[in-house]
Amino acid sequence: MAKVVGSIVSTQKDDALVGKKLMIVQPINSDQKNVRHEEVAIDTVGAGIGEYVLIARGAGARIADIGDQPGKKSVSDCSIIGIIDRFDN
């Protein structure tokens, strides 16, 4: 889980990132407290700044980024895969 805290604009990037929305996310725990450090994630769901999101890392992030497009490549190691509506503790 993470909170979207900003966005990235990059004019020079790998071709696999062209047309992708890059967001700065702050990972959080179940108490919505910051853990670790901020990182950049490819937004696959249209999240906005201030929203809490679900993120995937590693192979899961790459699969989420390319979806059902065989032969496409992904350079992502972190992808936003869902928007959190609420926390029920």
N, C-alpha and C positions, 0 to 999 in steps of 0.2 A: 504494500500500500504506500501511497505517496500523496503529497500535495503539490499541485502545479504552482510554481512560484515565478515563472517567467518564460520567455520565448527566446529563440535564437534566430538570427538572420545571418545567413552565410551565402555569399555570392560565389565562392570557389569551394567546390565539394566534389566528392566522388559521384559519378553518374548515377549510382544507385540511390542517392539521396535527393536527386532533382525532383521537385514537386512534393517532397515530404515536409510536413510540419514538425519542427524540432522544438521541444519544450524542455524547460529546466524543472526537474522534479526533486522534491525533498522527501526521501523515504521517512515513513512514520511507523510507530507501533500501534497496538490496538487502543491505546489511550490517546492517540493523535499527537504524541510527543515525537519530536525529531530524533531520528537515529541515523548514524553514519553521516555521509556528506551528500551534497547535492550532486545530481548527475543529469546528463542530457538523454532524453528519450524521444523516439519517433512516436508521434501521435497517430494512432490508427482509428480513433473513435471521435475526433472533434472536440477534445477537452479544452476548457478555458482556464485562464489564470485564476487561482483561488479555489478550484475544484479539487476534491479528493478523488484519486483514481487508483485502479488496479494496474500494476505493472508486471511485466514478465521479463526475465533476463535470460541470456544465453540462447540456446537453440529455440526455446519457446518464443523469445522475442523475434528471432529471425523468421520463424514460421508465421507469426502474427503479421509481420511486416509485408511478406510477399503473398500471403493468403493462398488462393488456389491458382496462382500463376506459375506453372512449372517453367523451369529454365531461367527465371528471374533470380537475381542475386540480391542479398541484403548484407549491409555492413553494420547492422544494428546489434548492439548487445543489451539494449533496454528498449522496450516498447510499452506504450500505454495501451491497455487492452480492454478497459472498462471504466465507467464513471460511477463512483459510489454515491448512492442516493441517501443513505443514512447508516449510522452505526448503532447497533442494538447491543449494549453491554449488559 
